[in-house]
Amino acid sequence: MILLVRAGSHVPDQILDYLQIEFKGISTILYTLLAARMPTTPILGASALENAVEDENLSLCSLLLDHKAPLNYHGRSGMTCLQRAARENDLLLTRFLFEHGADVNFAAHEDGGRTALQSAVEYNATPVVEFLLSVGADIRAAPAKRNGVTVLEALAKSYTSILNFCEVRLDAPRYVNMEDILSKLGRFRNWVAKGAPINRPNGEDGKLLHYFVLNFNHACLEEALVLGAKTDARCHEGQDEEDCEGWN
């Protein structure tokens, strides 16, 4: 097939997408041969670059950028390469992409996307978060239209380390990592002071309190309530109603 492509045969983008997913081992050769098509099919170039980031393949990222693969364009999974690197907690690639022109505040894909900062916060990529903030990442960035999160909601939703758990008594025994809770409380206060919105604009229901409740983060929950977080947010599509009991 590669010989046919070299000879000028037309290959539908759907086949190229399949090859990218199923045969990543030949990606360097494939992308080199098909590089000339990237400017005319941005989704192909963006998806190829996103795959290279996911594989932490810096040399392939450089190759694709040399062939003008688009940096600021949502790939197949609805992420830019920078958003993917931030999610993967890859500080080296995040820096590399930013230095090559990646937009640190490129909007989240409307269907469940995340900005680079929202991704890094949600996936506890602390070094990446610090870097993104240092180069101007917007803590006020709007969430995706569907299934999105604000930066504070991403913090509330983020994974809690299983290390150093201790038991707390609520209505039943629960286990929380107090060090992680207090760290999140510090970041929560800091980001609110810098302008991160507690509530979503235009009266839209948010998920901040919901995520704090689900993660038993009562320190941040109390702080959010003191700062005016909405308590009448309705359950969102796809959530169990019992998850929302006691907080709306």
N, C-alpha and C positions, 0 to 999 in steps of 0.2 A: 504493500500500500504506500509506503514511504516513497518508493521509486516512482509510483504513479503520480503522487503529489508533486514530486520534483519535476516530473515531465509536464506538469500543468493541468492535471486532471482536477475537476471540480469535486470538492468534498463538502457535503452539507454540514452546516454548523452543528446539527443534532448529532452527527457522527463524531465530530470533534469533541463535543461535550462528553459523549460516551467514552471516548478514548481517554480523556482527561481523568475520568473517574476510575475506569477499569484498568488502565495500563500506565500508571504513573511512572513505572520504571523506564519508559521510553520518552518521558516528558521533555527532557532537554533536546533530544533529536527532533521530536515532533514540533515543539514550539519554535525551534530554529528554522525548520523548513516552512512553517506556516506564518512566520512573523510578519510577512508583508500584508497579511489579511487583517491584522489587528486594528489598524486605523479605520478600516471600513466596517468592522464588526466589533464595536467596543466591548460588548458583553463577553466575547471570546477572550479578548486580552485581559479584561478585568478578572474574569473567572480563573484564567491561567495564573495570573499574578497572585490571586487569593490562594490558589492551591499551593503555589511555591512558598507563600508565607506560612501556610498551615504545615508544610513539610520542613519549615525552618531552613530553607535552601537559599542562602543569601546570594550565591553565585547565579542561580537561576533567576532570582528577582532582578539582579543587575542586568542579566541578559535580556529579560523581557522589557525592562525599562529602556534599554538601549534601542529596542525595536518599537518603542512608543506604546507599550501597553498602558492603558489609562489608569492613573493613580486615583483620581477622584471620580469614581464611577462604581455603582453597586454591581458586584459580581453575581454569580448564579444563586448564592445563598443569601443575597440581600445585604452583603457587607462590602465595604471598600477594603482594600488591602490593609490600611492602617487600622480600621476597626477590627479586622481579624487579628492582626498582630497584638493589639491591645488586649483582646479577649484571651489570646494564648499566653499572656504575660511574658512576651518576648521583647525585652527592653532594647536589645541590640537592633532588631528589625524595626521596631517602632522609631528609634532614632534615625536609622538609615532611610526609612521611607519619608519621614518628616523632612530630613535634609535634602531629599530629592523632590520635594514639592507637594507631598501629601497634605491635604487640608485637614488640620487638626479638628476643625469644627464642621466637617461635612455632615449634612443632615442624616438622621437615622432613616432607614428605609421605612416607608409608611406602614408596612405590614410586619410588625414585630421587630423592627430594626433597633439598633442602638448607635449612638454616637460613640466615638472612640473612648471618651471619658466614661460614659455610661457603661460600656462593655468592661473596661478595666475595673471600675468600682464593683460591678456586679460579680465579677470573677475574682475578687480579692487580689488583683494584680497591683499591689501597693507601689512598687518601684515605678511601674508604668504610669500609675495615677499621678505620682509626684512629678514625673517628667512632663506629662501632658499639661498639668496645671502650670508648670514653669514656662511653657511655651504658648500659653494663652488659651487653653481649653476652656470652654464656656460652661460654668456650673449651672447656668440658667437655661441651658438648651432644652428645647421642647421635646417631649416624648413622641414616639411614633404614634400615628393616628390609631392604630390597632395594636393592642398588647404591648404598648411601649411603657417606659419607665422614665421618671425624672432621675437626676443624680441621687437625690436623697432616697427615692424609692429603690434605686439600685443598691444603695448602701443597706437599706432595711432588708432587702431580699437576699443579700449576699450570704454565701456559705459561712457557717460558723465552725471554726476549728474544733476537732474532737479532742484536742490535747488539753490537759489540765481541767477536765470537767469537774464540777462540784454540784451537789444536790441542793435544790432550793424547794421550799414547800409552798405550793399554791393550793389549789383544790386537790392536787395529787402530786406525788413526787415528780420533779422535773430535773433535768440535768442541763446546766449551761456552763459556758466558758466565760468566767467573769472578766478575765484579762481581755478577751476579745470584745466583750460587751462594753467595757470601759474605753477601749480603743475606739470603737465605733461611736461612742458618745462624744469623745473628744473631736473626732472628725465631723460629726453631725453639728456640733456647736460652731466649729470653725467655719464650715461651709455655709451655715445659715448666716453667720456674721458677714460673710463675703457676698451674700445676696442670693444664695440658693433658695428657691421658693418652697415654702412649706406646703402650700396648696397649689393645685393646678390653676391656670388662668381660666377666665370665663365661667367659673363655677363648675368646671368639669370634675367629676368624681375621680379621686386619686386612690392609691393603694398603700400609702405610707403606713398608716396605722395597722392595716391588715397584715402587712409583712412583719412589722415589729411584734405583733401578737403571735403570729405563727412561729417566730423564732425566739419567743419568750424573752424578748429584749425590753423589759419593763422600764429600764433606765431611760432609754431613748423614747419609749412610748410616753412616759410622763413628761419628758422634756418637750416633745412634739405637741402635746396637749396644752402645756403652759404657753407655748409659742403660737397657739391658735390653729392647730391642725383641725380640719373638718372632722366631726364625729358622725356625720350623717351620710357618709359615702355608702352607696349601695353595693351589694355584691356584684362582681363583674362576671360576664359570660364565661362559663367554663369552671367557675369556682363553686365548691359545695357551700350551700347555705349555712351549714353548721359551722364552717370555718369562720363565718362572719358574726356568729352569735356573740353577743356580749360586747361588741365594739361599735355597732352602728345604732 
